[in-house]
Amino acid sequence: MPRSDRLFEIIQILRAAPSPMTAEALAARLEVSKRTVYRDIATLQARQTPIEGEAGIGYVMRSGYDLPPLNFDDEEIEALRVGLALLTRTGDSGLQSAALRIHRKVDALHGPADWLQVSPWGAPLDDPEKGCVSRSVLREAIRRATKLRLTYRNADGEDTDRIIRPIALVYHLECVLLAAWCELRGGFRHFRTDRIYACAVLEASFAEQTDTLRALWNEENRWDGADISAAG
């Protein structure tokens, strides 16, 4: 969890706590060390956040403290809520976790809105226990422009090993496609992420080619009625 998110979580936990919370309890909630909690508390106190207490005793938030409101109108807040909820359909566990953290922040500032509901059915979850590669790994490779070696199984059940240069993720309702330059095929290919059965991040970078590859790919693909069944 990024430090800024962790600081926010500490504030939220202490605001909701009925009694002082020890650094150990906070560390368990945040899945970090007590030393990290001590540093975060010191940072918040230095920023004039009204947290009282000390190590070994526990921490409390003085009553009356609130976070500044987000500068969104009602329609914008509702659009944000629906957009975050729709991320459950992507099957991307990393984005879902991030969406949940943002959702908690919005609820903390504006209260819950249980009347806005979104069906969670969509692409299958990237569950490592089922052999699925985390989409967070794929997104990180795209951001860093690093090559991937993957094992891909096509619709006929045939496995191939490939080295690819990943350039985009395309979220369809029923699946997610990884767009990449495939060195095996010598061209752009689209891989259903639920058919990627192994993936290794390589040290080789293609950063200097990223803009050109993405521009060429965008010229070739408009995603209006694309045939996802033939991906890869």
C-alpha angles and dihedrals in degrees: 000000000000114000094243090056091046092053089051091049091052090054091049094047093049093045090055097040114108092206139017115299122216123227088247092057092047091048091053092050093048096038093233136112124277088243089060090051091051090052093047093049090050090051092051092047090050088055090056095255104156099239115148130192138057144242113298094020108056142251132261134183115233111244119258097039115133137168121248114262122257114250096241128119122228095268092049092050091050091048089052092050093050092045091052092047091051089061087076086072094059095070087222104138093193093054090043091055091048091048091052091053091050091045090056090052092051091047091048091056102035106019126245124305105204091168090073106080131173125189110244096212115117139091116010117265116260093243111174090204088065093050096260120144114235112255087215087069090052093048091049091052090051092049092048095039093230124154121247131211109209143171110226129191116203128210091275092056095252117143124216131179114223143172111220141179104224116214109162148007118222115200112210121178095253101030146004122242126208110211114207147149103256114213091197093058097029094230147061116305135176120223124197103230091219088063095053103102100175133018132180125185110227128209092234114106129203096185094133090057099045100094093045094047093047092048091051092046091050090052091053098044130055098161094223102138095342114180104241093176090072095051116143 
